[in-house]
Amino acid sequence: MKVTVEVDCTPVEARSFLGLPDVTALNDHMMAEMQKRMDANMAALAPDELMKTWMSVGMGAQEQFRKLMTAATTSAMGGSKTK
């Protein structure tokens, strides 16, 4: 035998019916705090600062790649350095 019960109620009504606490105030507080933190982080991600960070990493990576290629070509030529 199979019995299906369909309950049509809101989440607030369901929590109340099941005896669960009302967490609306806690949820509102958490959402406000998350919004403040997101706003603070977005301010820290200013486009000009982000580009400076990316460029400094990019230039360092370019220099490391150039050194690697120089070392590879120097060793392939038998160790003699040419300028």
Long-range contacts (C-beta under 8 A, 24 or more apart in sequence): none
